[in-house]
Amino acid sequence: MEVAQAAPSRDGDQDLVELVSRFILIGPPGSGKGTQGQVLAQALHVPHIASGDLIREIVEGGSERGLRFKAQIDGGNFISDEDVVAIIEDRLEQPDSIRGYVLDGFPRKVTQAELFAKTAPGLQLDRAISLVLPVDDLVERLSGRLTCLACGASYHVKYRPPAKDDICDECGHDLVKRADDEPDSIRQRLKVYHAKTEPLIDYYRNLNKLIELDATGAADAVFARLIVELKFDVAKKGIR
Ligand SMILES: [Zn+2]
């Protein structure tokens, strides 16, 4: 990227970043979105909120709403945009989210983003961070993935190997390679992801809230890059 003479420095101070504290992360499977989200949330002292975990908790809680979701999921249906947005808004109204949040997995598509903007204008995000990686990198990362079916922990043969070959560090169960982590299946999943998510990226670009982040390389290098890009972006565009 070319930086004009008058442009703000990329070494802005930390306070600048802390003024901006409401984020969503957009990234394909294998982009390291979950890790970056957790690290960013820790750095800003705000909660990392994964929509998938929220829905799972509600389903497992067995409330009326939980049972309704379970029936929808078991029937192969998606939970409606209205329900997903309502869950997110409930969560963002909890006291720990007042200073900010890092949302992971929501919004998943433009209709959700639009509904969220309409029903909760006071909870809107400051920046949408889009993690960008070449398809070949994603295939390499995903095809090396090992999953524990017992506890859900995830490993990588190269980037995050378990202490003992094919055994979960957390619970001692065998690790498996999931069928949808085979290269052909991965390419198909990425195609679906791009079709659904590209419009969301354009949506936030048009709102002047998008940061596109080069997400190649090790997680700590990506995070360091994220902070630099964020400071630069805030200095350039302002807070809101
Ligand atoms: Zn395990």
Residues whose N, C-alpha, C, O or C-beta is under 5 A from the ligand:
A	BS01	ZN	C148 A150 C151 G152 A153 C168 E170 C171 G172 H173
